[in-house]
């Protein structure tokens, strides 16, 4: 028997097994996924609210422009940001009126883009690009007047009496026109506005004659 006890052999440090590492990675993935989804939803909500604010700013700018000039501007058709006319209204809206972009410089706005970096879309009834009078009516030609419906095809404007005379919208997070908005030329001024969904995320506002005339009357134009 030895007079000196033999110290037990130290075991090497034990690392994680592949199974344990896999479990840890799965847990971390679930935790990160749970955090990222609310963040993405919050970001989307923030962008949509910013788009709503931008649309309201355009609406007020259009009403102010009409009060000053007695007309509504044509769209901007220039796509080159380096062009001198970028952001300015065309002198001719075309017949039927073409869809273009909000003429932000003409309206005195500072930004051409929505929260997703795309330009605001814009179209105006050609009857309102000349001197507006109390008897100025929306265009009666199906290929020229503006009609806005929901996904079920129901009119969102009083189509028979007071259709939209100008509309403007964002193509949303998917940066493309959805639904009827993708076929504006083929359907003769028929547009679509819906709550957001997996297949539709455009955001739109429009003006009919009552809102425009109320502003012109308040400005002493009539």
LUMBAZA-653688 format. One record per residue: residue number from 1; residue in one letter; z, y, x of N, C-alpha, C in turn. Coordinates in nm, 2 decimals. Each point is the difference from the previous one (the first is absolute). Last residue first. Example, Ala and Ser with C-alpha at 12.3 -4.5 7.8 and 13.67 -1.06 7.14 Angstrom:
<recs>
> 2|S|0.71|-0.22|1.28|0.00|0.11|0.09|0.08|0.11|-0.08 .
> 1|A|-0.01|-0.57|0.03|0.00|0.12|-0.09|0.00|0.12|0.09 .
</recs>
This chain:
<recs>
> 222|X|-5.56|8.17|-6.57|-0.06|0.00|-0.14|0.07|0.10|-0.08 .
> 221|X|0.13|-0.04|0.45|-0.15|-0.02|0.01|-0.06|0.00|-0.14 .
> 220|X|0.48|0.04|0.17|-0.07|0.11|-0.07|-0.15|-0.01|0.01 .
> 219|X|0.36|-0.32|0.14|-0.05|0.09|0.11|-0.08|0.12|-0.06 .
> 218|X|0.17|-0.34|-0.28|0.12|0.06|0.06|-0.04|0.10|0.11 .
> 217|X|-0.34|-0.25|-0.21|0.06|0.10|-0.09|0.11|0.07|0.06 .
> 216|X|-0.19|-0.35|0.24|-0.09|0.11|0.00|0.05|0.11|-0.10 .
> 215|X|0.24|-0.41|0.03|0.01|0.07|0.12|-0.08|0.13|0.00 .
> 214|X|-0.05|-0.29|-0.36|0.13|0.06|0.00|0.03|0.08|0.12 .
> 213|X|-0.40|-0.25|-0.03|0.00|0.12|-0.08|0.13|0.07|-0.01 .
> 212|X|-0.02|-0.42|0.23|-0.08|0.10|0.07|0.00|0.13|-0.08 .
> 211|X|0.20|-0.37|-0.20|0.08|0.04|0.11|-0.07|0.11|0.08 .
> 210|X|-0.24|-0.19|-0.37|0.13|0.07|-0.04|0.08|0.05|0.12 .
> 209|X|-0.41|-0.27|0.07|-0.01|0.14|-0.03|0.13|0.07|-0.04 .
> 208|X|0.04|-0.42|0.31|-0.08|0.02|-0.11|0.00|0.15|-0.04 .
> 207|X|0.10|-0.32|0.47|0.03|0.12|-0.08|-0.10|-0.01|-0.12 .
> 206|X|0.24|-0.38|0.37|-0.12|0.07|-0.05|0.05|0.12|-0.09 .
> 205|X|0.16|-0.42|0.40|0.03|0.10|-0.10|-0.13|0.06|-0.04 .
> 204|X|0.17|-0.49|0.27|-0.09|0.10|-0.05|0.07|0.10|-0.09 .
> 203|X|0.02|-0.45|0.38|0.08|0.09|-0.07|-0.08|0.12|-0.04 .
> 202|X|-0.07|-0.56|0.15|-0.04|0.14|0.00|0.10|0.08|-0.08 .
> 201|X|0.00|-0.49|0.08|0.10|0.09|0.05|-0.05|0.14|0.01 .
> 200|X|-0.10|-0.55|-0.17|-0.03|0.14|-0.03|0.11|0.09|0.05 .
> 199|X|0.00|-0.49|0.03|-0.14|0.03|0.00|-0.04|0.14|-0.02 .
> 198|X|0.46|-0.17|0.00|-0.06|-0.07|0.12|-0.15|0.04|0.01 .
> 197|X|0.27|0.36|-0.26|0.01|-0.14|-0.01|-0.06|-0.06|0.13 .
> 196|X|0.17|0.51|-0.27|-0.04|-0.08|0.12|0.02|-0.15|-0.02 .
> 195|X|-0.13|0.33|-0.42|0.12|-0.02|0.09|-0.04|-0.09|0.12 .
> 194|X|-0.41|0.26|-0.21|0.10|-0.10|-0.03|0.12|0.01|0.08 .
> 193|X|-0.53|0.22|-0.13|0.14|0.04|0.05|0.10|-0.10|-0.06 .
> 192|X|-0.59|0.10|0.06|0.12|-0.08|-0.04|0.12|0.05|0.07 .
> 191|X|-0.54|0.17|-0.17|0.10|-0.02|0.11|0.11|-0.08|-0.06 .
> 190|X|-0.54|0.18|-0.10|0.11|-0.08|-0.05|0.09|-0.03|0.12 .
> 189|X|-0.44|0.23|0.00|0.12|0.08|-0.01|0.12|-0.07|-0.05 .
> 188|X|-0.43|-0.23|0.05|-0.02|0.13|-0.06|0.13|0.07|-0.03 .
> 187|X|-0.11|-0.44|0.22|0.06|0.00|-0.14|0.00|0.14|-0.05 .
> 186|X|-0.18|-0.11|0.44|-0.06|-0.09|-0.09|0.06|0.01|-0.15 .
> 185|X|0.17|0.27|0.36|-0.13|0.03|-0.03|-0.06|-0.09|-0.11 .
> 184|X|0.44|-0.08|0.17|-0.01|0.12|-0.08|-0.14|0.04|-0.04 .
> 183|X|0.28|-0.40|0.20|-0.14|0.00|-0.06|-0.03|0.12|-0.07 .
> 182|X|0.43|-0.11|0.20|-0.10|-0.05|0.10|-0.14|0.01|-0.04 .
> 181|X|0.38|0.10|-0.28|-0.02|0.11|0.09|-0.10|-0.04|0.11 .
> 180|X|0.16|-0.30|-0.35|-0.11|0.09|-0.04|-0.03|0.10|0.11 .
> 179|X|0.30|-0.34|0.21|-0.04|0.00|-0.14|-0.12|0.08|-0.03 .
> 178|X|0.22|0.15|0.45|0.02|-0.13|-0.08|-0.05|0.02|-0.14 .
> 177|X|-0.07|0.22|0.53|0.00|0.03|-0.14|0.01|-0.14|-0.08 .
> 176|X|0.20|0.05|0.50|-0.12|-0.02|-0.06|0.01|0.03|-0.15 .
> 175|X|0.36|-0.03|0.35|-0.10|0.10|0.04|-0.14|-0.03|-0.05 .
> 174|X|0.47|-0.19|-0.07|-0.11|-0.09|0.04|-0.13|0.08|0.04 .
> 173|X|0.40|0.22|-0.15|0.03|-0.07|0.12|-0.11|-0.09|0.05 .
> 172|X|-0.14|0.40|-0.33|0.12|-0.08|0.02|0.01|-0.07|0.13 .
> 171|X|-0.32|0.33|-0.21|-0.04|-0.14|-0.01|0.12|-0.09|0.04 .
> 170|X|0.00|0.50|-0.25|0.02|-0.07|0.13|-0.04|-0.14|-0.02 .
> 169|X|-0.17|0.46|-0.30|0.08|-0.12|0.02|0.01|-0.05|0.15 .
> 168|X|-0.18|0.37|-0.44|0.01|-0.01|0.15|0.10|-0.11|0.02 .
> 167|X|-0.32|0.29|-0.41|0.09|-0.10|0.04|0.00|-0.01|0.15 .
> 166|X|-0.17|0.32|-0.46|0.00|-0.02|0.15|0.11|-0.10|0.03 .
> 165|X|-0.11|0.08|-0.44|-0.11|0.09|0.05|0.00|0.00|0.15 .
> 164|X|0.17|-0.35|-0.43|0.02|0.06|0.12|-0.11|0.09|0.04 .
> 163|X|0.04|-0.07|-0.51|-0.01|-0.09|0.11|0.04|0.08|0.13 .
> 162|X|0.05|0.08|-0.53|0.04|0.07|0.12|-0.01|-0.10|0.12 .
> 161|X|-0.17|-0.13|-0.44|0.03|0.15|-0.02|0.02|0.06|0.14 .
> 160|X|-0.09|-0.47|-0.06|-0.09|0.06|-0.10|0.02|0.15|0.00 .
> 159|X|0.28|-0.28|0.29|-0.15|0.00|0.04|-0.09|0.07|-0.10 .
> 158|X|0.50|0.03|0.18|-0.05|0.01|-0.14|-0.15|0.01|0.01 .
> 157|X|0.26|-0.27|0.38|-0.03|0.13|-0.04|-0.04|0.00|-0.14 .
> 156|X|0.08|-0.40|0.19|0.13|0.07|0.04|-0.02|0.15|-0.02 .
> 155|X|-0.25|-0.48|-0.21|-0.01|0.14|0.05|0.14|0.06|0.03 .
> 154|X|-0.11|-0.53|0.03|0.04|0.10|-0.10|-0.01|0.14|0.07 .
> 153|X|-0.09|-0.45|0.20|-0.11|0.08|-0.05|0.03|0.11|-0.10 .
> 152|X|0.28|-0.31|0.27|-0.04|-0.06|-0.12|-0.12|0.07|-0.07 .
> 151|X|0.22|0.16|0.40|-0.06|-0.13|0.03|-0.05|-0.07|-0.12 .
> 150|X|0.02|0.52|-0.05|0.09|-0.09|0.07|-0.07|-0.13|0.02 .
> 149|X|-0.26|0.50|-0.02|0.06|-0.11|-0.08|0.10|-0.08|0.08 .
> 148|X|-0.32|0.49|-0.03|0.10|-0.08|0.08|0.06|-0.10|-0.10 .
> 147|X|-0.47|0.34|0.06|0.09|-0.08|-0.09|0.09|-0.08|0.09 .
> 146|X|-0.37|0.44|0.03|0.10|-0.08|0.07|0.09|-0.07|-0.11 .
> 145|X|-0.54|0.19|-0.01|0.14|0.03|-0.02|0.09|-0.10|0.06 .
> 144|X|-0.48|-0.04|0.04|0.05|0.11|0.07|0.15|0.03|-0.03 .
> 143|X|-0.31|-0.34|-0.20|-0.01|-0.02|0.15|0.07|0.12|0.08 .
> 142|X|-0.02|0.00|-0.48|0.08|-0.12|0.04|0.00|-0.01|0.15 .
> 141|X|-0.06|0.47|-0.25|-0.08|-0.11|0.04|0.08|-0.11|0.06 .
> 140|X|0.16|0.43|-0.16|-0.01|-0.10|-0.10|-0.08|-0.12|0.04 .
> 139|X|0.34|0.38|0.26|-0.14|-0.05|-0.01|-0.01|-0.11|-0.10 .
> 138|X|0.38|0.37|-0.07|-0.03|-0.11|0.10|-0.14|-0.05|-0.03 .
> 137|X|0.10|0.50|-0.13|0.04|-0.13|-0.04|-0.03|-0.10|0.11 .
> 136|X|0.08|0.56|-0.10|-0.05|-0.10|0.09|0.05|-0.14|-0.03 .
> 135|X|0.12|0.43|-0.21|-0.08|-0.10|-0.07|-0.07|-0.10|0.09 .
> 134|X|0.28|0.36|0.16|0.08|-0.08|-0.10|-0.08|-0.10|-0.07 .
> 133|X|-0.17|0.12|0.48|0.03|0.08|-0.12|0.08|-0.08|-0.09 .
> 132|X|-0.18|0.02|0.55|0.06|-0.08|-0.11|0.04|0.10|-0.11 .
> 131|X|-0.40|-0.01|0.40|0.10|0.08|-0.06|0.06|-0.08|-0.12 .
> 130|X|-0.19|-0.33|0.32|-0.05|0.13|-0.02|0.11|0.08|-0.07 .
> 129|X|0.06|-0.45|0.10|-0.02|0.06|0.13|-0.07|0.13|-0.01 .
> 128|X|0.12|-0.32|-0.36|0.11|0.08|0.04|-0.02|0.06|0.14 .
> 127|X|-0.29|-0.32|-0.22|0.01|0.11|-0.10|0.10|0.11|0.05 .
> 126|X|-0.08|-0.44|0.22|-0.08|0.12|0.04|0.00|0.12|-0.09 .
> 125|X|0.41|-0.36|0.11|-0.11|0.02|-0.10|-0.08|0.12|0.03 .
> 124|X|0.25|-0.28|0.40|0.02|0.11|-0.10|-0.12|0.00|-0.10 .
> 123|X|0.29|-0.30|0.42|-0.12|0.01|-0.08|0.03|0.10|-0.11 .
> 122|X|0.22|-0.26|0.49|0.00|0.11|-0.09|-0.13|0.00|-0.08 .
> 121|X|0.37|-0.26|0.39|-0.12|0.00|-0.07|0.00|0.10|-0.11 .
> 120|X|0.27|-0.01|0.49|0.02|0.00|-0.14|-0.14|0.00|-0.07 .
> 119|X|0.08|-0.21|0.49|-0.03|0.12|-0.07|0.02|-0.01|-0.15 .
> 118|X|0.27|-0.30|0.37|-0.13|0.01|-0.06|-0.01|0.13|-0.08 .
> 117|X|0.40|-0.17|0.24|-0.10|0.05|0.09|-0.14|0.00|-0.06 .
> 116|X|0.43|-0.12|-0.21|-0.06|-0.11|0.08|-0.11|0.04|0.09 .
> 115|X|0.24|0.31|-0.30|0.10|-0.06|0.09|-0.06|-0.12|0.08 .
> 114|X|-0.37|0.35|-0.15|0.12|-0.05|-0.07|0.10|-0.07|0.09 .
> 113|X|-0.36|0.41|0.13|0.03|-0.14|-0.01|0.12|-0.03|-0.08 .
> 112|X|-0.19|0.44|0.15|-0.10|-0.07|-0.07|0.03|-0.14|-0.04 .
> 111|X|0.29|0.49|0.09|-0.02|-0.14|0.04|-0.10|-0.07|-0.09 .
> 110|X|0.15|0.46|-0.04|0.00|-0.02|0.15|-0.03|-0.14|0.04 .
> 109|X|-0.15|0.35|-0.43|0.09|-0.10|0.03|-0.01|-0.03|0.15 .
> 108|X|-0.26|0.31|-0.30|0.11|0.05|0.08|0.11|-0.10|0.04 .
> 107|X|-0.44|-0.05|-0.23|0.11|0.02|-0.09|0.12|0.05|0.07 .
> 106|X|-0.40|-0.09|0.23|-0.04|0.09|-0.11|0.12|0.03|-0.09 .
> 105|X|0.05|-0.32|0.34|-0.01|0.13|0.06|-0.03|0.11|-0.11 .
> 104|X|0.00|-0.46|-0.12|0.14|0.05|0.03|-0.01|0.14|0.06 .
> 103|X|-0.29|-0.32|-0.32|-0.04|0.11|0.10|0.13|0.08|0.04 .
> 102|X|-0.06|-0.53|-0.16|0.06|0.12|-0.04|-0.04|0.11|0.11 .
> 101|X|-0.35|-0.39|-0.06|0.14|0.01|0.04|0.06|0.14|-0.04 .
> 100|X|-0.39|-0.29|-0.26|0.01|0.03|0.14|0.15|0.01|0.04 .
> 99|X|-0.39|-0.14|-0.42|0.13|-0.01|0.05|0.00|0.04|0.14 .
> 98|X|-0.36|0.20|-0.36|0.03|-0.11|0.10|0.15|0.00|0.03 .
> 97|X|-0.31|0.15|-0.45|0.09|0.05|0.10|0.04|-0.12|0.10 .
> 96|X|-0.47|-0.06|-0.24|0.14|0.03|-0.04|0.09|0.04|0.12 .
> 95|X|-0.25|0.21|0.11|-0.01|-0.04|-0.14|-0.05|-0.14|-0.01 .
> 94|X|0.26|0.39|0.38|-0.10|-0.10|-0.03|0.00|-0.04|-0.15 .
> 93|X|0.25|0.36|0.25|0.07|-0.13|-0.03|-0.09|-0.12|-0.02 .
> 92|X|-0.04|0.48|0.30|-0.06|-0.07|-0.11|0.07|-0.14|-0.02 .
> 91|X|0.13|0.30|0.34|-0.05|0.10|-0.10|-0.06|-0.06|-0.12 .
> 90|X|0.41|-0.22|0.30|-0.15|0.01|0.00|-0.04|0.11|-0.10 .
> 89|X|0.49|0.00|0.26|-0.08|-0.04|-0.12|-0.14|0.02|0.01 .
> 88|X|0.34|-0.10|0.42|-0.05|0.11|-0.09|-0.08|-0.05|-0.11 .
> 87|X|0.18|-0.25|0.38|0.11|0.05|-0.08|-0.03|0.11|-0.10 .
> 86|X|-0.32|-0.07|0.41|0.10|-0.10|-0.04|0.11|0.06|-0.07 .
> 85|X|-0.39|0.22|0.21|0.02|0.00|-0.15|0.10|-0.11|-0.04 .
> 84|X|-0.14|0.06|0.46|0.05|0.13|-0.04|0.04|0.00|-0.15 .
> 83|X|0.02|-0.46|0.29|-0.10|0.09|-0.06|0.07|0.13|-0.05 .
> 82|X|0.22|-0.39|0.19|-0.03|0.10|0.10|-0.11|0.10|-0.06 .
> 81|X|0.17|-0.40|-0.23|0.10|0.10|0.01|-0.03|0.12|0.10 .
> 80|X|-0.33|-0.31|-0.32|0.03|0.02|0.14|0.11|0.11|0.02 .
> 79|X|-0.19|-0.13|-0.43|0.09|-0.11|0.06|0.03|0.02|0.14 .
> 78|X|-0.16|0.30|-0.47|-0.01|-0.01|0.15|0.10|-0.10|0.05 .
> 77|X|-0.06|0.17|-0.46|-0.07|-0.13|0.03|-0.01|-0.02|0.15 .
> 76|X|0.32|0.27|-0.40|-0.04|0.00|0.14|-0.07|-0.13|0.03 .
> 75|X|0.03|0.21|-0.51|0.07|-0.07|0.11|-0.06|0.03|0.14 .
> 74|X|0.01|0.38|-0.39|-0.07|-0.13|0.02|0.08|-0.08|0.11 .
> 73|X|0.27|0.38|-0.29|-0.10|-0.03|0.11|-0.06|-0.13|-0.01 .
> 72|X|0.15|0.33|-0.41|0.06|-0.11|0.08|-0.10|-0.03|0.11 .
> 71|X|0.08|0.49|-0.27|-0.08|-0.12|0.01|0.09|-0.11|0.07 .
> 70|X|0.13|0.47|-0.06|-0.06|-0.03|-0.13|-0.09|-0.13|0.01 .
> 69|X|0.29|0.23|0.35|-0.14|0.00|0.00|-0.07|-0.03|-0.13 .
> 68|X|0.49|0.02|0.08|-0.06|0.11|0.08|-0.15|0.01|-0.01 .
> 67|X|0.24|-0.34|-0.24|0.06|0.13|-0.04|-0.06|0.12|0.08 .
> 66|X|-0.10|-0.45|0.12|-0.07|0.04|-0.12|0.05|0.13|-0.05 .
> 65|X|0.21|-0.17|0.37|-0.14|0.03|0.04|-0.07|0.05|-0.13 .
> 64|X|0.43|-0.17|-0.05|0.01|0.13|0.06|-0.14|0.05|0.03 .
> 63|X|0.05|-0.44|-0.16|0.03|0.10|-0.11|0.00|0.14|0.06 .
> 62|X|-0.06|-0.34|0.30|-0.12|0.01|-0.08|0.03|0.10|-0.11 .
> 61|X|0.36|-0.11|0.28|-0.10|0.08|0.07|-0.13|0.02|-0.08 .
> 60|X|0.35|-0.27|-0.17|0.04|0.14|0.00|-0.11|0.09|0.07 .
> 59|X|-0.06|-0.47|0.01|-0.01|0.05|-0.13|0.03|0.15|-0.01 .
> 58|X|0.06|-0.23|0.41|-0.14|0.03|-0.03|-0.02|0.05|-0.14 .
> 57|X|0.43|-0.12|0.12|-0.04|0.11|0.07|-0.14|0.04|-0.02 .
> 56|X|0.17|-0.39|-0.19|0.05|0.11|-0.07|-0.04|0.13|0.07 .
> 55|X|-0.10|-0.40|0.22|-0.08|0.01|-0.12|0.04|0.13|-0.08 .
> 54|X|0.26|-0.13|0.37|-0.13|0.05|0.04|-0.09|0.03|-0.12 .
> 53|X|0.41|-0.22|-0.08|0.03|0.14|0.04|-0.14|0.07|0.04 .
> 52|X|0.00|-0.46|-0.09|0.02|0.07|-0.12|0.02|0.15|0.03 .
> 51|X|-0.03|-0.28|0.37|-0.13|0.02|-0.07|0.01|0.07|-0.13 .
> 50|X|0.39|-0.11|0.23|-0.07|0.11|0.07|-0.13|0.02|-0.06 .
> 49|X|0.25|-0.35|-0.17|0.05|0.12|-0.04|-0.06|0.12|0.07 .
> 48|X|-0.13|-0.43|0.13|-0.05|0.03|-0.13|0.06|0.13|-0.06 .
> 47|X|0.15|-0.15|0.42|-0.14|0.04|0.01|-0.06|0.03|-0.14 .
> 46|X|0.44|-0.18|0.03|0.00|0.14|0.06|-0.14|0.05|0.01 .
> 45|X|0.06|-0.44|-0.14|0.05|0.09|-0.10|-0.01|0.14|0.05 .
> 44|X|-0.11|-0.34|0.30|-0.10|0.01|-0.10|0.04|0.10|-0.11 .
> 43|X|0.32|-0.10|0.33|-0.11|0.08|0.06|-0.11|0.02|-0.11 .
> 42|X|0.35|-0.28|-0.11|0.05|0.14|0.00|-0.11|0.09|0.06 .
> 41|X|-0.08|-0.47|0.00|0.00|0.05|-0.14|0.04|0.15|0.00 .
> 40|X|0.03|-0.22|0.40|-0.14|0.02|-0.03|-0.01|0.05|-0.15 .
> 39|X|0.42|-0.11|0.16|-0.05|0.12|0.08|-0.14|0.03|-0.04 .
> 38|X|0.21|-0.39|-0.18|0.05|0.13|-0.06|-0.05|0.12|0.07 .
> 37|X|-0.13|-0.41|0.20|-0.05|0.01|-0.14|0.05|0.13|-0.07 .
> 36|X|0.17|-0.13|0.43|-0.13|0.06|0.01|-0.06|0.02|-0.14 .
> 35|X|0.42|-0.23|0.07|0.01|0.14|0.03|-0.13|0.07|-0.01 .
> 34|X|0.03|-0.47|-0.07|0.07|0.07|-0.10|0.02|0.15|0.02 .
> 33|X|-0.20|-0.27|0.33|-0.09|0.01|-0.12|0.07|0.07|-0.11 .
> 32|X|0.25|-0.09|0.39|-0.10|0.11|0.02|-0.09|0.02|-0.12 .
> 31|X|0.31|-0.36|-0.02|0.07|0.13|0.00|-0.10|0.12|0.02 .
> 30|X|-0.17|-0.44|0.03|0.04|0.03|-0.14|0.07|0.13|-0.01 .
> 29|X|-0.11|-0.16|0.43|-0.12|0.03|-0.08|0.03|0.04|-0.14 .
> 28|X|0.35|-0.16|0.27|-0.04|0.14|0.04|-0.12|0.04|-0.07 .
> 27|X|0.14|-0.44|-0.07|0.09|0.09|-0.06|-0.03|0.15|0.04 .
> 26|X|-0.26|-0.34|0.19|-0.03|0.00|-0.14|0.10|0.10|-0.07 .
> 25|X|0.06|-0.09|0.46|-0.12|0.08|-0.02|-0.03|0.02|-0.15 .
> 24|X|0.36|-0.28|0.13|0.03|0.14|0.02|-0.12|0.09|-0.03 .
> 23|X|-0.06|-0.47|-0.02|0.08|0.05|-0.11|0.03|0.15|0.01 .
> 22|X|-0.22|-0.21|0.35|-0.09|0.01|-0.11|0.08|0.05|-0.12 .
> 21|X|0.23|-0.10|0.39|-0.08|0.12|0.02|-0.09|0.03|-0.12 .
> 20|X|0.25|-0.40|0.01|0.09|0.11|-0.02|-0.08|0.13|0.01 .
> 19|X|-0.23|-0.39|0.09|0.04|0.00|-0.14|0.08|0.13|-0.03 .
> 18|X|-0.10|-0.11|0.45|-0.12|0.06|-0.07|0.03|0.01|-0.15 .
> 17|X|0.43|0.03|0.31|-0.11|-0.10|-0.02|-0.12|0.07|-0.07 .
> 16|X|0.37|0.25|0.32|-0.05|-0.02|-0.14|-0.10|-0.11|0.00 .
> 15|X|0.35|-0.01|0.41|-0.09|0.10|-0.06|-0.03|-0.04|-0.14 .
> 14|X|0.42|-0.11|0.37|-0.09|-0.05|-0.10|-0.08|0.11|-0.07 .
> 13|X|0.24|-0.06|0.51|0.00|0.07|-0.12|-0.11|-0.05|-0.10 .
> 12|X|0.21|-0.34|0.36|-0.09|0.12|0.00|0.00|0.07|-0.14 .
> 11|X|0.43|-0.28|0.18|-0.12|-0.02|-0.07|-0.09|0.12|0.01 .
> 10|X|0.39|-0.18|0.35|-0.03|0.11|-0.10|-0.14|-0.04|-0.06 .
> 9|X|0.37|-0.35|0.20|-0.13|0.06|0.03|-0.03|0.10|-0.11 .
> 8|X|0.51|-0.12|0.14|-0.11|-0.05|-0.08|-0.13|0.08|0.03 .
> 7|X|0.37|-0.09|0.38|-0.03|0.09|-0.11|-0.11|-0.05|-0.09 .
> 6|X|0.36|-0.30|0.29|-0.14|0.05|0.00|-0.03|0.09|-0.12 .
> 5|X|0.48|-0.09|0.28|-0.08|-0.03|-0.12|-0.14|0.06|0.01 .
> 4|X|0.33|-0.18|0.39|-0.06|0.12|-0.04|-0.09|-0.02|-0.13 .
> 3|X|0.22|-0.35|0.23|0.11|0.10|-0.01|-0.06|0.13|-0.05 .
> 2|X|-0.20|-0.51|-0.10|-0.01|0.12|0.08|0.11|0.10|-0.03 .
> 1|X|-0.01|-0.55|-0.02|0.00|0.12|-0.09|0.00|0.12|0.09 .
</recs>
